[in-house]
Amino acid sequence: MNYRKLVGGSLALAALLCGNLQASAQDYRQLHKQAIVVDTHNDVLISVLEGLRLEDDLRGKTHSDLARFKEGGVDVQVFSVWSDETYGKGKGYTFANLQIDSLNAIVARNTDKMMLARTPADIEQAISKNKMATMIGVEGGHMIEDNLKYLEALHKRGTSYMTLTWNNSTSWATSAMDETSGKLPKKRKPGLTKFGKQVVRKMNELGMLVDLSHVGERTFWDAMATTTKPVLISHSCVHHFNPHSRNLKDDQILAIGKNGGVIHLNFFSGFLDPDYDSRMNAFRAKHKAEVDSLRKAGKNSIEIFDWAMEKYPDEAAQLRPPLSLLMDHLDHIVKLVGVDHVGLGSDFDGITSTPQQLDSVADMPVITRELIARGYSEAAIKKILGENFLRVFQANVGS
């Protein structure tokens, strides 16, 4: 055997393979750059209210900052305006406006990088100027405080969608958590009340997308029977792989396809992987003293997870599901209703754990890489990354 020839041939093959890998990497990044990338759910505004600035390098503190949005190729970001059930009547609407004020201040400080988008034309203009189209989504109908005028006012301020419930039910809609936990009062009928149906109709009239993430099954079906426009699922996953109350069952997915709506996948490990909670609980129990100490020191969940990854890298890596599981959820929706009804709703900065390789908004291009690897066409990938959302947005708000 000619050793020199074998080595030379191996080196040539290695060079060829290396060249193909580099070309492939360049191709997926180029396609990602060409596509309009939309993320329908990011919770970083809560961190901003706690004193952080999106202009700063927030690695190790958040999943998001302006530099990483750019690095991840995010063209359209819907920022979540969120509060829990403690912000009820007399508090919810005011707190929602405070968060919108905060977002407006960020945009005003960064007019070279961001632009508030209320319409499809605004999105087009922002992208043409190489700015991130900045949108608002209110996560939790309790923030309108049972008042349609508050709903109208939030829409006038630029709110593009409202999630009918968060984990807590409202007086007019029941949540997934409450419908499945047995916490609903015996006299409380699950689903939408008469006023709840009024809310959905008013949102249709305003051109505000009806977001059905977080809602209970009965609320889901009542809303689907009431809406006259395509619905949004801003950040949910698939029940087929993980029977979590927040995840969509196949009949719900089929109904969304028939309605013309779109399901944006959540990146949270606990929604993707049915075994995540048990692994996480075991890790916390094993390192309880250290975790408790970090919490007492004021560290947030992301900082604690980063600590775990640094100190116990092998254990921390095993906590996170593979990126392939997120893609499996996506494939399942496509198999049921086609490529026109799925998108991305990361829930970055509202979640503590993400799949491997998706550490922050900067890593969004890896999804394009995986879509290519699974055989999706360029046209299909562009739909998934953003065009599906733009279609549904257009159908709700017009030009």
JOGIZI-V981716 format. One line per field, one symbol per residue. phi: phi as a letter, one per 20 degrees, with the letter a starting at -180 (. if undefined). psi: psi as a letter, one per 20 degrees, with the letter a starting at -180 (. if undefined). burial: I if it has 24 or more other C-alpha atoms within 12 Angstrom, else O. A space follows every 50 residues. Layout:
# JOGIZI-V981716
phi: ???
psi: ???
burial: ???
This chain:
# JOGIZI-V981716
phi: .egffffffffffffffffffffffffffffffffeeddebbdfgffffe oedffefdgndcecafffgffemfecceefdcbeffeefncfffffffff gffgffffecfedcbfddcgfffffgffemdffdccceepfffellcfff gfffffeofebcfgcefefdfcbdeffffdemefggeeefoeegffffff fffgffnefeedfmffgffgfffffdfdcfeddeabcdfgebfefeeeff fffffffffnebddfeefgfeedfefgfffffffffdgffffffffenfe ffffffffffecgffffffeffggfgffgfgfffffcnfecbbdcgmgmd cdccfgndeaffegffffgffffenffgfffffffafffffffffedmf
psi: pogggggghgggggggggggggggghghhggghhqoppojopkihghghj iqphhrojpihriqrhhhgghikohppoppoqqaiimbpigggghghghg ggghhgghiliihqppphrhhggggghhjkqpporpponoiiiilkohhh ggghghijphqpphqbhqqaiipqrgghhiijipqhiopqaprghhhggg hggghhkppopjqiqrgggghgghigqjrqrpohnraphhholqhiqprh hgghhhghijapoppqjphhhgoiigghgghhggghkgggghghghijpr hghgghgghghmhgghhihprqhhhghggghggghgiriikqapmgkqji qhprqqimhahijhhhggghgghjjqrgggghgghhhgghghgghgia.
burial: OOOOOOOOOOOOOOOOOOOOOOOOOOOIIOIIIOIIIIIIIIIIIIIIIO OOIIIOOIIIIIIIIIIIIIOIIIIIIIIIIIIIOOOIOOOIIIIIIIII OIIIOIIOOOOOIIIIIIIIOIIIOIIOOOIIIIIIIIIIIIIIIIIIOI IIOIIOIIIIIIIIIIIIIIIIIIIIIIIOOOOOOOOOOIIIIOOIIIII IIIIOIIIIIIIIIIIIIIIIIIIOIIIIIIIIIIIIIIIIIOIIIIIII OIIIIIIOIIIIIIIIIIIIIIIIOIOOOIOOIOOOOOOOIOOOOOOOOI IIIIIIOIOOOOOOOIIIIIIIIIIIIIIIIIIIOIIIIIIIIIIIIIII IIIIIIIIIIIIIIIIIIIIIIOOOIOIOIIIIIIIIIIIIIIIIIIOO
